[in-house]
Amino acid sequence: MSTHYEAGRLLNEDGGHADIYEIRNDPYRVLKAWREGEHEKISKELMDFERKAYEKINNSSHYILCCYDYSHPRGVVLERCVQSVRSLLIERSLSPEELISFAKMAALGLRDLHRLDIIHIDGKNNQTRQ
């Protein structure tokens, strides 16, 4: 993929090995970039591992974030999430049917990863798609 995505404002620096930046002039995508600084080497290695996983997934599952660019020099360009599942649960009371729907989507996403021999090691599904 050859599209140039320019990183904008830092959105989230709470991730383990990467930071999330908005993409300038694109409200639907974000850059997940390896973290500079003290642990930069391991951050780059983990980001390369994640990049390979997204290449293997190749946008084949409706339950996994779309990856728009695997070749960005800092990381991967991903579909932007509307809000976290955690904040959604805090903001409003969900019906049992809605809770079951979220659980089913998470399970289907994990199923699709496992079919590709990818194991999602941190086990959280705290983002909702647009």
N, C-alpha and C positions, 0 to 999 in steps of 0.2 A: 504494500500500500504506500502510495507516494504523497498523499495529502499532507500539507504542513499544518500542524496544529500548534498554536502559540499559547503557552501557559499564561494564565492570568492570576487572579487572586487565590491565595491559599485558602482552601475550604476546611480541611481537616488534617491535623497533624497528630491525631491520636492513634493511628494505625501502628502495627508492629514494626514494619520495615519500610513503609512507604508513606508519602504524603499525597493528598488529593488536592488538585488545583482545578479551578474552572478553566474552560477553554474560551479564549477571547472570541466574542461574536458568535458563540454557539451555546445556547442554553441547554442543549440536549446531550452534551458530552463532557467528560472530565478527563484529566490526565492523572493517572496513578503513577507517581514518579519515585524512584529510589531516593532515599534520604541521604543528603550530603552531611559530612562531618565525621565525628569520631568512629562511627560504625559503617562508614560508606562502603567498604569492601563487601561486607556481608549483606548489606542492603542491596547492592548491585547484583550479587549472586542470587539472592532470593527473588529479586525482580525478574532476572533472566529465567529462573525456574517457572515463575508465574506466567511470563510471556510465552514460554513453550507450552504450558497448559492451555492458554487461550488459543494458541495456534492449533492445537490438537482438537479443541472444542469446535473451533471454526464456526461459531454462531449456529450450532446445530440444535440447540435446545431453547425452547421458549422460556424455560425456568432459570436460565443462567444469563447474567448480564452480557449484552452484545459488546464485542471488542471491535472497534473501528480501525485501529492502527496498532499492529504488533511491532512496527519498526521505528517508533519514536525513540530518539536517542536517550531519553530519560526514563522510559517505561512503556506503558500501554494507555491507549485512549479508549475509555469505556463509556457505555451508556450511563447517563446521569440518573441517579435515583431521586425520587420525589422526596422521600423522608424515610427515616428508619422505622422498622416495625416497632421497635421499642417506644419511640415517640408517638407513633400512632396508637399504641395500646394505652399510653398515659393520657393522651388528649381526648379519647372518646371510648365509650363502652361498646365493645364489639359483641355481636350476637354469637352464640355457640356455632352457628353456621359459618360466620366469617372467620372465627378462630380455626375451625376445621379446614376451611379453604386455605388459610395461610400455612397450616401444618402440611396439607397435601402438596402445595406448591413447593415447599422446602424439601419434602420427601422426593418429589419428582425430579427436582434439580439434582439432588444427591444421587438418585438412580441414574440420571443421564451422565453424571460425572463418572460413576462407578462403571458404567458400560464402556467408557473410554479408558478404563484403568487409571483414573485419577481419583485420589483420596483427598477430600477437603479437610485439612487437619485442625482448623480452629473451631469447627462445628457451630459457628453462629450464622444466622441468616437474619441480619438486622437491617436490611434495606428492602424497600418496596420499589417496584418499577413504575414508570410513568404510564 
